[in-house]
Amino acid sequence: MKESEVRKYIIYIINKYVDDPIKKGELLLCANTADAPPVRGIFSDLNSMDIEFETSDAGIIKDIFYYFG
């Protein structure tokens, strides 16, 4: 998995699951401005929101952590 794919999937996850517009903006800014998306930090924030991910998205997250976590 390439960094560009990771960034695309992280942005997809943020847009799909984060309802708070301020938090969404912060996470998107973080995902878009870093040289390499800070995977652990972003998913730590998502985890603190107690989000229940769909099975297909959980598979994407697992793949991201395998390559970049």
Distance bins in CASP14 RR format, pairs under 12 A and 6 or more apart:
PFRMAT RR
TARGET T0000
AUTHOR 0000-0000-0000
RMODE 2
METHOD distances of the structure
MODEL  1
1 7 0 0 0 0 0 1 0 0 0 0 0
1 8 0 0 0 0 0 1 0 0 0 0 0
1 9 0 0 0 0 1 0 0 0 0 0 0
1 10 0 0 0 0 0 1 0 0 0 0 0
1 36 0 0 0 0 0 1 0 0 0 0 0
1 37 0 0 0 0 0 1 0 0 0 0 0
1 39 0 0 0 0 0 1 0 0 0 0 0
1 59 0 0 0 0 0 1 0 0 0 0 0
1 60 0 0 0 0 1 0 0 0 0 0 0
1 61 0 0 0 0 0 1 0 0 0 0 0
1 62 0 0 0 0 0 1 0 0 0 0 0
1 63 1 0 0 1 0 0 0 0 0 0 0
1 64 1 0 0 1 0 0 0 0 0 0 0
1 65 0 0 0 0 0 1 0 0 0 0 0
1 66 0 0 0 0 1 0 0 0 0 0 0
1 67 1 0 1 0 0 0 0 0 0 0 0
1 68 1 0 0 1 0 0 0 0 0 0 0
1 69 0 0 0 0 0 1 0 0 0 0 0
2 8 0 0 0 0 1 0 0 0 0 0 0
2 9 0 0 0 0 0 1 0 0 0 0 0
2 36 0 0 0 0 0 1 0 0 0 0 0
2 37 0 0 0 0 0 1 0 0 0 0 0
2 63 0 0 0 0 0 1 0 0 0 0 0
2 64 0 0 0 0 0 1 0 0 0 0 0
2 67 0 0 0 0 1 0 0 0 0 0 0
2 68 0 0 0 0 0 1 0 0 0 0 0
3 9 0 0 0 0 0 1 0 0 0 0 0
3 10 0 0 0 0 0 1 0 0 0 0 0
3 31 0 0 0 0 0 1 0 0 0 0 0
3 34 0 0 0 0 1 0 0 0 0 0 0
3 35 0 0 0 0 1 0 0 0 0 0 0
3 36 1 0 1 0 0 0 0 0 0 0 0
3 37 1 0 0 1 0 0 0 0 0 0 0
3 38 0 0 0 0 0 1 0 0 0 0 0
3 39 0 0 0 0 0 1 0 0 0 0 0
3 64 0 0 0 0 0 1 0 0 0 0 0
3 67 0 0 0 0 1 0 0 0 0 0 0
3 68 1 0 0 1 0 0 0 0 0 0 0
4 10 0 0 0 0 0 1 0 0 0 0 0
4 11 0 0 0 0 0 1 0 0 0 0 0
4 31 0 0 0 0 0 1 0 0 0 0 0
4 32 0 0 0 0 0 1 0 0 0 0 0
4 35 0 0 0 0 0 1 0 0 0 0 0
4 36 0 0 0 0 0 1 0 0 0 0 0
4 37 0 0 0 0 1 0 0 0 0 0 0
4 68 0 0 0 0 0 1 0 0 0 0 0
5 11 0 0 0 0 0 1 0 0 0 0 0
5 12 0 0 0 0 0 1 0 0 0 0 0
5 37 0 0 0 0 0 1 0 0 0 0 0
5 60 0 0 0 0 1 0 0 0 0 0 0
5 63 0 0 0 0 1 0 0 0 0 0 0
5 64 0 0 0 0 1 0 0 0 0 0 0
5 67 0 0 0 0 1 0 0 0 0 0 0
5 68 0 0 0 0 1 0 0 0 0 0 0
6 12 0 0 0 0 0 1 0 0 0 0 0
6 13 0 0 0 0 0 1 0 0 0 0 0
6 31 0 0 0 0 1 0 0 0 0 0 0
6 34 0 0 0 0 0 1 0 0 0 0 0
6 35 0 0 0 0 0 1 0 0 0 0 0
6 36 1 0 0 1 0 0 0 0 0 0 0
6 37 1 0 1 0 0 0 0 0 0 0 0
6 38 0 0 0 0 0 1 0 0 0 0 0
6 39 1 0 0 1 0 0 0 0 0 0 0
6 42 0 0 0 0 0 1 0 0 0 0 0
6 43 0 0 0 0 0 1 0 0 0 0 0
6 60 0 0 0 0 1 0 0 0 0 0 0
6 61 0 0 0 0 0 1 0 0 0 0 0
6 63 0 0 0 0 1 0 0 0 0 0 0
6 64 1 0 1 0 0 0 0 0 0 0 0
6 65 0 0 0 0 0 1 0 0 0 0 0
6 66 0 0 0 0 0 1 0 0 0 0 0
6 67 1 0 0 1 0 0 0 0 0 0 0
6 68 1 0 1 0 0 0 0 0 0 0 0
6 69 0 0 0 0 1 0 0 0 0 0 0
7 13 0 0 0 0 0 1 0 0 0 0 0
7 14 0 0 0 0 0 1 0 0 0 0 0
7 28 0 0 0 0 0 1 0 0 0 0 0
7 30 0 0 0 0 0 1 0 0 0 0 0
7 31 1 0 0 1 0 0 0 0 0 0 0
7 32 1 0 0 1 0 0 0 0 0 0 0
7 33 0 0 0 0 0 1 0 0 0 0 0
7 34 0 0 0 0 1 0 0 0 0 0 0
7 35 0 0 0 0 0 1 0 0 0 0 0
7 36 0 0 0 0 1 0 0 0 0 0 0
7 37 1 0 1 0 0 0 0 0 0 0 0
7 38 0 0 0 0 0 1 0 0 0 0 0
7 39 0 0 0 0 1 0 0 0 0 0 0
7 42 0 0 0 0 0 1 0 0 0 0 0
7 64 0 0 0 0 0 1 0 0 0 0 0
7 68 0 0 0 0 0 1 0 0 0 0 0
8 14 0 0 0 0 0 1 0 0 0 0 0
8 15 0 0 0 0 0 1 0 0 0 0 0
8 31 0 0 0 0 1 0 0 0 0 0 0
8 32 0 0 0 0 0 1 0 0 0 0 0
8 37 0 0 0 0 1 0 0 0 0 0 0
8 60 0 0 0 0 0 1 0 0 0 0 0
8 64 0 0 0 0 0 1 0 0 0 0 0
9 15 0 0 0 0 0 1 0 0 0 0 0
9 16 0 0 0 0 0 1 0 0 0 0 0
9 31 0 0 0 0 1 0 0 0 0 0 0
9 37 0 0 0 0 1 0 0 0 0 0 0
9 39 0 0 0 0 0 1 0 0 0 0 0
9 42 0 0 0 0 0 1 0 0 0 0 0
9 43 0 0 0 0 0 1 0 0 0 0 0
9 53 0 0 0 0 0 1 0 0 0 0 0
9 56 0 0 0 0 0 1 0 0 0 0 0
9 57 0 0 0 0 1 0 0 0 0 0 0
9 58 0 0 0 0 0 1 0 0 0 0 0
9 59 0 0 0 0 1 0 0 0 0 0 0
9 60 1 0 1 0 0 0 0 0 0 0 0
9 61 0 0 0 0 1 0 0 0 0 0 0
9 62 0 0 0 0 0 1 0 0 0 0 0
9 63 0 0 0 0 1 0 0 0 0 0 0
9 64 1 0 0 1 0 0 0 0 0 0 0
9 65 0 0 0 0 0 1 0 0 0 0 0
9 67 0 0 0 0 0 1 0 0 0 0 0
9 68 0 0 0 0 0 1 0 0 0 0 0
10 16 0 0 0 0 0 1 0 0 0 0 0
10 17 0 0 0 0 0 1 0 0 0 0 0
10 18 0 0 0 0 0 1 0 0 0 0 0
10 27 0 0 0 0 1 0 0 0 0 0 0
10 28 0 0 0 0 1 0 0 0 0 0 0
10 30 0 0 0 0 1 0 0 0 0 0 0
10 31 1 0 1 0 0 0 0 0 0 0 0
10 32 0 0 0 0 1 0 0 0 0 0 0
10 34 0 0 0 0 0 1 0 0 0 0 0
10 36 0 0 0 0 0 1 0 0 0 0 0
10 37 1 0 1 0 0 0 0 0 0 0 0
10 38 0 0 0 0 1 0 0 0 0 0 0
10 39 1 0 0 1 0 0 0 0 0 0 0
10 40 0 0 0 0 0 1 0 0 0 0 0
10 41 0 0 0 0 0 1 0 0 0 0 0
10 42 1 0 1 0 0 0 0 0 0 0 0
10 43 0 0 0 0 1 0 0 0 0 0 0
10 45 0 0 0 0 0 1 0 0 0 0 0
10 46 0 0 0 0 1 0 0 0 0 0 0
10 57 0 0 0 0 0 1 0 0 0 0 0
10 60 0 0 0 0 1 0 0 0 0 0 0
10 61 0 0 0 0 1 0 0 0 0 0 0
10 63 0 0 0 0 0 1 0 0 0 0 0
10 64 1 0 0 1 0 0 0 0 0 0 0
10 65 0 0 0 0 0 1 0 0 0 0 0
10 68 0 0 0 0 1 0 0 0 0 0 0
10 69 0 0 0 0 0 1 0 0 0 0 0
11 17 0 0 0 0 0 1 0 0 0 0 0
11 18 0 0 0 0 0 1 0 0 0 0 0
11 24 0 0 0 0 0 1 0 0 0 0 0
11 25 0 0 0 0 0 1 0 0 0 0 0
11 27 0 0 0 0 1 0 0 0 0 0 0
11 28 1 0 0 1 0 0 0 0 0 0 0
11 29 0 0 0 0 0 1 0 0 0 0 0
11 30 0 0 0 0 0 1 0 0 0 0 0
11 31 1 0 1 0 0 0 0 0 0 0 0
11 32 1 0 0 1 0 0 0 0 0 0 0
11 37 0 0 0 0 1 0 0 0 0 0 0
11 42 0 0 0 0 1 0 0 0 0 0 0
11 60 0 0 0 0 0 1 0 0 0 0 0
11 64 0 0 0 0 0 1 0 0 0 0 0
12 18 0 0 0 0 0 1 0 0 0 0 0
12 27 0 0 0 0 0 1 0 0 0 0 0
12 28 0 0 0 0 0 1 0 0 0 0 0
12 31 0 0 0 0 0 1 0 0 0 0 0
12 53 0 0 0 0 0 1 0 0 0 0 0
12 54 0 0 0 0 0 1 0 0 0 0 0
12 56 0 0 0 0 0 1 0 0 0 0 0
12 57 0 0 0 0 1 0 0 0 0 0 0
12 60 1 0 0 1 0 0 0 0 0 0 0
12 61 0 0 0 0 0 1 0 0 0 0 0
12 64 0 0 0 0 0 1 0 0 0 0 0
13 24 0 0 0 0 0 1 0 0 0 0 0
13 27 0 0 0 0 1 0 0 0 0 0 0
13 28 0 0 0 0 0 1 0 0 0 0 0
13 31 0 0 0 0 1 0 0 0 0 0 0
13 37 0 0 0 0 0 1 0 0 0 0 0
13 39 0 0 0 0 0 1 0 0 0 0 0
13 42 0 0 0 0 1 0 0 0 0 0 0
13 43 0 0 0 0 1 0 0 0 0 0 0
13 45 0 0 0 0 0 1 0 0 0 0 0
13 46 1 0 0 1 0 0 0 0 0 0 0
13 47 0 0 0 0 0 1 0 0 0 0 0
13 49 0 0 0 0 0 1 0 0 0 0 0
13 51 0 0 0 0 1 0 0 0 0 0 0
13 53 1 0 0 1 0 0 0 0 0 0 0
13 54 0 0 0 0 0 1 0 0 0 0 0
13 56 0 0 0 0 0 1 0 0 0 0 0
13 57 1 0 0 1 0 0 0 0 0 0 0
13 58 0 0 0 0 0 1 0 0 0 0 0
13 59 0 0 0 0 0 1 0 0 0 0 0
13 60 1 0 0 1 0 0 0 0 0 0 0
13 61 1 0 0 1 0 0 0 0 0 0 0
13 63 0 0 0 0 0 1 0 0 0 0 0
13 64 0 0 0 0 1 0 0 0 0 0 0
14 20 0 0 0 0 0 1 0 0 0 0 0
14 21 0 0 0 0 0 1 0 0 0 0 0
14 23 0 0 0 0 1 0 0 0 0 0 0
14 24 1 0 0 1 0 0 0 0 0 0 0
14 25 0 0 0 0 1 0 0 0 0 0 0
14 26 0 0 0 0 1 0 0 0 0 0 0
14 27 1 0 1 0 0 0 0 0 0 0 0
14 28 1 0 1 0 0 0 0 0 0 0 0
14 29 0 0 0 0 0 1 0 0 0 0 0
14 30 0 0 0 0 1 0 0 0 0 0 0
14 31 1 0 0 1 0 0 0 0 0 0 0
14 32 0 0 0 0 0 1 0 0 0 0 0
14 37 0 0 0 0 0 1 0 0 0 0 0
14 42 1 0 0 1 0 0 0 0 0 0 0
14 43 0 0 0 0 0 1 0 0 0 0 0
14 45 0 0 0 0 1 0 0 0 0 0 0
14 46 1 0 0 1 0 0 0 0 0 0 0
14 49 0 0 0 0 0 1 0 0 0 0 0
14 51 0 0 0 0 0 1 0 0 0 0 0
14 57 0 0 0 0 0 1 0 0 0 0 0
14 61 0 0 0 0 0 1 0 0 0 0 0
15 21 0 0 0 0 0 1 0 0 0 0 0
15 24 1 0 0 1 0 0 0 0 0 0 0
15 25 0 0 0 0 1 0 0 0 0 0 0
15 27 0 0 0 0 1 0 0 0 0 0 0
15 28 1 0 0 1 0 0 0 0 0 0 0
15 31 0 0 0 0 0 1 0 0 0 0 0
15 32 0 0 0 0 0 1 0 0 0 0 0
15 46 0 0 0 0 0 1 0 0 0 0 0
15 57 0 0 0 0 0 1 0 0 0 0 0
16 24 0 0 0 0 0 1 0 0 0 0 0
16 27 0 0 0 0 0 1 0 0 0 0 0
16 46 0 0 0 0 0 1 0 0 0 0 0
16 51 0 0 0 0 1 0 0 0 0 0 0
16 52 0 0 0 0 0 1 0 0 0 0 0
16 53 0 0 0 0 1 0 0 0 0 0 0
16 54 0 0 0 0 1 0 0 0 0 0 0
16 56 0 0 0 0 0 1 0 0 0 0 0
16 57 1 0 0 1 0 0 0 0 0 0 0
16 60 0 0 0 0 0 1 0 0 0 0 0
16 61 0 0 0 0 0 1 0 0 0 0 0
17 23 0 0 0 0 0 1 0 0 0 0 0
17 24 0 0 0 0 1 0 0 0 0 0 0
17 27 0 0 0 0 0 1 0 0 0 0 0
17 42 0 0 0 0 0 1 0 0 0 0 0
17 43 0 0 0 0 0 1 0 0 0 0 0
17 45 0 0 0 0 0 1 0 0 0 0 0
17 46 1 0 0 1 0 0 0 0 0 0 0
17 47 0 0 0 0 0 1 0 0 0 0 0
17 49 1 0 0 1 0 0 0 0 0 0 0
17 50 0 0 0 0 0 1 0 0 0 0 0
17 51 1 0 1 0 0 0 0 0 0 0 0
17 52 0 0 0 0 1 0 0 0 0 0 0
17 53 1 0 0 1 0 0 0 0 0 0 0
17 54 0 0 0 0 1 0 0 0 0 0 0
17 57 1 0 0 1 0 0 0 0 0 0 0
17 58 0 0 0 0 0 1 0 0 0 0 0
17 60 0 0 0 0 0 1 0 0 0 0 0
17 61 0 0 0 0 0 1 0 0 0 0 0
18 24 1 0 1 0 0 0 0 0 0 0 0
18 25 0 0 0 0 1 0 0 0 0 0 0
18 26 0 0 0 0 1 0 0 0 0 0 0
18 27 1 0 0 1 0 0 0 0 0 0 0
18 28 0 0 0 0 1 0 0 0 0 0 0
18 30 0 0 0 0 0 1 0 0 0 0 0
18 31 0 0 0 0 0 1 0 0 0 0 0
18 42 0 0 0 0 0 1 0 0 0 0 0
18 43 0 0 0 0 0 1 0 0 0 0 0
18 45 0 0 0 0 1 0 0 0 0 0 0
18 46 1 0 0 1 0 0 0 0 0 0 0
18 48 0 0 0 0 0 1 0 0 0 0 0
18 49 1 0 0 1 0 0 0 0 0 0 0
18 50 0 0 0 0 0 1 0 0 0 0 0
18 51 1 0 0 1 0 0 0 0 0 0 0
18 53 0 0 0 0 0 1 0 0 0 0 0
19 25 0 0 0 0 0 1 0 0 0 0 0
19 27 0 0 0 0 0 1 0 0 0 0 0
19 46 0 0 0 0 0 1 0 0 0 0 0
19 49 0 0 0 0 1 0 0 0 0 0 0
19 51 0 0 0 0 1 0 0 0 0 0 0
20 26 0 0 0 0 1 0 0 0 0 0 0
20 27 0 0 0 0 1 0 0 0 0 0 0
20 28 0 0 0 0 0 1 0 0 0 0 0
20 45 0 0 0 0 0 1 0 0 0 0 0
20 46 0 0 0 0 0 1 0 0 0 0 0
20 48 0 0 0 0 0 1 0 0 0 0 0
20 49 0 0 0 0 1 0 0 0 0 0 0
20 51 0 0 0 0 0 1 0 0 0 0 0
21 27 0 0 0 0 0 1 0 0 0 0 0
21 28 0 0 0 0 0 1 0 0 0 0 0
22 28 0 0 0 0 0 1 0 0 0 0 0
22 29 0 0 0 0 0 1 0 0 0 0 0
23 29 0 0 0 0 0 1 0 0 0 0 0
23 30 0 0 0 0 0 1 0 0 0 0 0
23 42 0 0 0 0 0 1 0 0 0 0 0
23 45 1 0 0 1 0 0 0 0 0 0 0
23 46 0 0 0 0 1 0 0 0 0 0 0
23 48 0 0 0 0 1 0 0 0 0 0 0
23 49 1 0 0 1 0 0 0 0 0 0 0
23 51 0 0 0 0 0 1 0 0 0 0 0
24 30 0 0 0 0 0 1 0 0 0 0 0
24 31 0 0 0 0 0 1 0 0 0 0 0
24 42 0 0 0 0 0 1 0 0 0 0 0
24 45 0 0 0 0 0 1 0 0 0 0 0
24 46 0 0 0 0 0 1 0 0 0 0 0
24 49 0 0 0 0 0 1 0 0 0 0 0
25 31 0 0 0 0 1 0 0 0 0 0 0
25 32 0 0 0 0 1 0 0 0 0 0 0
25 33 0 0 0 0 0 1 0 0 0 0 0
25 42 0 0 0 0 0 1 0 0 0 0 0
25 45 0 0 0 0 0 1 0 0 0 0 0
26 32 0 0 0 0 0 1 0 0 0 0 0
26 33 0 0 0 0 0 1 0 0 0 0 0
26 38 0 0 0 0 0 1 0 0 0 0 0
26 41 0 0 0 0 0 1 0 0 0 0 0
26 42 0 0 0 0 1 0 0 0 0 0 0
26 45 0 0 0 0 1 0 0 0 0 0 0
26 46 0 0 0 0 0 1 0 0 0 0 0
27 33 0 0 0 0 0 1 0 0 0 0 0
27 34 0 0 0 0 0 1 0 0 0 0 0
27 37 0 0 0 0 0 1 0 0 0 0 0
27 38 0 0 0 0 1 0 0 0 0 0 0
27 39 0 0 0 0 0 1 0 0 0 0 0
27 41 0 0 0 0 1 0 0 0 0 0 0
27 42 1 0 1 0 0 0 0 0 0 0 0
27 43 0 0 0 0 1 0 0 0 0 0 0
27 44 0 0 0 0 0 1 0 0 0 0 0
27 45 1 0 0 1 0 0 0 0 0 0 0
27 46 1 0 0 1 0 0 0 0 0 0 0
27 48 0 0 0 0 0 1 0 0 0 0 0
27 49 0 0 0 0 1 0 0 0 0 0 0
27 51 0 0 0 0 0 1 0 0 0 0 0
28 34 0 0 0 0 0 1 0 0 0 0 0
28 37 0 0 0 0 0 1 0 0 0 0 0
28 42 0 0 0 0 1 0 0 0 0 0 0
28 45 0 0 0 0 0 1 0 0 0 0 0
29 37 0 0 0 0 0 1 0 0 0 0 0
29 38 0 0 0 0 0 1 0 0 0 0 0
29 42 0 0 0 0 0 1 0 0 0 0 0
30 36 0 0 0 0 0 1 0 0 0 0 0
30 37 1 0 0 1 0 0 0 0 0 0 0
30 38 1 0 0 1 0 0 0 0 0 0 0
30 39 0 0 0 0 0 1 0 0 0 0 0
30 40 0 0 0 0 0 1 0 0 0 0 0
30 41 1 0 0 1 0 0 0 0 0 0 0
30 42 1 0 0 1 0 0 0 0 0 0 0
30 43 0 0 0 0 0 1 0 0 0 0 0
30 44 0 0 0 0 0 1 0 0 0 0 0
30 45 0 0 0 0 1 0 0 0 0 0 0
30 46 0 0 0 0 0 1 0 0 0 0 0
31 37 1 0 1 0 0 0 0 0 0 0 0
31 38 0 0 0 0 1 0 0 0 0 0 0
31 39 0 0 0 0 1 0 0 0 0 0 0
31 41 0 0 0 0 0 1 0 0 0 0 0
31 42 1 0 0 1 0 0 0 0 0 0 0
31 43 0 0 0 0 0 1 0 0 0 0 0
31 45 0 0 0 0 0 1 0 0 0 0 0
31 46 0 0 0 0 0 1 0 0 0 0 0
31 64 0 0 0 0 0 1 0 0 0 0 0
31 68 0 0 0 0 0 1 0 0 0 0 0
32 38 0 0 0 0 0 1 0 0 0 0 0
32 42 0 0 0 0 0 1 0 0 0 0 0
34 40 0 0 0 0 0 1 0 0 0 0 0
34 41 0 0 0 0 0 1 0 0 0 0 0
34 42 0 0 0 0 1 0 0 0 0 0 0
34 68 0 0 0 0 0 1 0 0 0 0 0
36 42 0 0 0 0 0 1 0 0 0 0 0
36 64 0 0 0 0 0 1 0 0 0 0 0
36 67 0 0 0 0 0 1 0 0 0 0 0
36 68 1 0 0 1 0 0 0 0 0 0 0
36 69 0 0 0 0 0 1 0 0 0 0 0
37 43 0 0 0 0 0 1 0 0 0 0 0
37 64 0 0 0 0 1 0 0 0 0 0 0
37 67 0 0 0 0 0 1 0 0 0 0 0
37 68 1 0 0 1 0 0 0 0 0 0 0
37 69 0 0 0 0 0 1 0 0 0 0 0
38 44 0 0 0 0 1 0 0 0 0 0 0
38 45 0 0 0 0 1 0 0 0 0 0 0
38 64 0 0 0 0 0 1 0 0 0 0 0
38 68 0 0 0 0 1 0 0 0 0 0 0
38 69 0 0 0 0 1 0 0 0 0 0 0
39 45 0 0 0 0 0 1 0 0 0 0 0
39 46 0 0 0 0 0 1 0 0 0 0 0
39 47 0 0 0 0 0 1 0 0 0 0 0
39 60 0 0 0 0 0 1 0 0 0 0 0
39 61 0 0 0 0 1 0 0 0 0 0 0
39 62 0 0 0 0 0 1 0 0 0 0 0
39 63 0 0 0 0 0 1 0 0 0 0 0
39 64 1 0 1 0 0 0 0 0 0 0 0
39 65 1 0 0 1 0 0 0 0 0 0 0
39 66 0 0 0 0 0 1 0 0 0 0 0
39 67 0 0 0 0 1 0 0 0 0 0 0
39 68 1 0 1 0 0 0 0 0 0 0 0
39 69 1 0 1 0 0 0 0 0 0 0 0
40 46 0 0 0 0 0 1 0 0 0 0 0
40 47 0 0 0 0 0 1 0 0 0 0 0
40 61 0 0 0 0 0 1 0 0 0 0 0
40 64 0 0 0 0 0 1 0 0 0 0 0
40 65 0 0 0 0 1 0 0 0 0 0 0
40 68 0 0 0 0 1 0 0 0 0 0 0
40 69 1 0 1 0 0 0 0 0 0 0 0
41 47 0 0 0 0 1 0 0 0 0 0 0
41 48 0 0 0 0 0 1 0 0 0 0 0
41 64 0 0 0 0 0 1 0 0 0 0 0
41 65 0 0 0 0 0 1 0 0 0 0 0
41 68 0 0 0 0 0 1 0 0 0 0 0
41 69 0 0 0 0 1 0 0 0 0 0 0
42 48 0 0 0 0 0 1 0 0 0 0 0
42 49 0 0 0 0 0 1 0 0 0 0 0
42 61 0 0 0 0 0 1 0 0 0 0 0
42 64 0 0 0 0 1 0 0 0 0 0 0
42 65 0 0 0 0 0 1 0 0 0 0 0
42 68 0 0 0 0 0 1 0 0 0 0 0
42 69 0 0 0 0 0 1 0 0 0 0 0
43 49 0 0 0 0 0 1 0 0 0 0 0
43 51 0 0 0 0 1 0 0 0 0 0 0
43 53 0 0 0 0 0 1 0 0 0 0 0
43 57 0 0 0 0 0 1 0 0 0 0 0
43 58 0 0 0 0 0 1 0 0 0 0 0
43 60 0 0 0 0 0 1 0 0 0 0 0
43 61 1 0 0 1 0 0 0 0 0 0 0
43 62 0 0 0 0 0 1 0 0 0 0 0
43 64 1 0 0 1 0 0 0 0 0 0 0
43 65 1 0 0 1 0 0 0 0 0 0 0
43 68 0 0 0 0 0 1 0 0 0 0 0
43 69 0 0 0 0 1 0 0 0 0 0 0
44 65 0 0 0 0 0 1 0 0 0 0 0
44 69 0 0 0 0 0 1 0 0 0 0 0
45 51 0 0 0 0 0 1 0 0 0 0 0
46 52 0 0 0 0 0 1 0 0 0 0 0
46 53 0 0 0 0 1 0 0 0 0 0 0
46 57 0 0 0 0 0 1 0 0 0 0 0
46 58 0 0 0 0 0 1 0 0 0 0 0
46 61 0 0 0 0 1 0 0 0 0 0 0
46 64 0 0 0 0 0 1 0 0 0 0 0
46 65 0 0 0 0 0 1 0 0 0 0 0
47 53 0 0 0 0 0 1 0 0 0 0 0
47 61 0 0 0 0 0 1 0 0 0 0 0
47 65 0 0 0 0 0 1 0 0 0 0 0
51 57 0 0 0 0 1 0 0 0 0 0 0
51 58 0 0 0 0 0 1 0 0 0 0 0
51 61 0 0 0 0 0 1 0 0 0 0 0
52 58 0 0 0 0 1 0 0 0 0 0 0
53 59 0 0 0 0 1 0 0 0 0 0 0
53 60 0 0 0 0 1 0 0 0 0 0 0
53 61 1 0 0 1 0 0 0 0 0 0 0
53 62 0 0 0 0 0 1 0 0 0 0 0
53 64 0 0 0 0 0 1 0 0 0 0 0
54 60 0 0 0 0 1 0 0 0 0 0 0
54 61 0 0 0 0 0 1 0 0 0 0 0
55 61 0 0 0 0 0 1 0 0 0 0 0
55 62 0 0 0 0 0 1 0 0 0 0 0
56 62 0 0 0 0 0 1 0 0 0 0 0
56 63 0 0 0 0 0 1 0 0 0 0 0
57 63 0 0 0 0 0 1 0 0 0 0 0
57 64 0 0 0 0 0 1 0 0 0 0 0
58 64 0 0 0 0 0 1 0 0 0 0 0
58 65 0 0 0 0 0 1 0 0 0 0 0
59 65 0 0 0 0 1 0 0 0 0 0 0
59 66 0 0 0 0 1 0 0 0 0 0 0
60 66 0 0 0 0 0 1 0 0 0 0 0
60 67 0 0 0 0 0 1 0 0 0 0 0
61 67 0 0 0 0 0 1 0 0 0 0 0
61 68 0 0 0 0 0 1 0 0 0 0 0
61 69 0 0 0 0 0 1 0 0 0 0 0
62 68 0 0 0 0 0 1 0 0 0 0 0
62 69 0 0 0 0 0 1 0 0 0 0 0
63 69 0 0 0 0 0 1 0 0 0 0 0
END
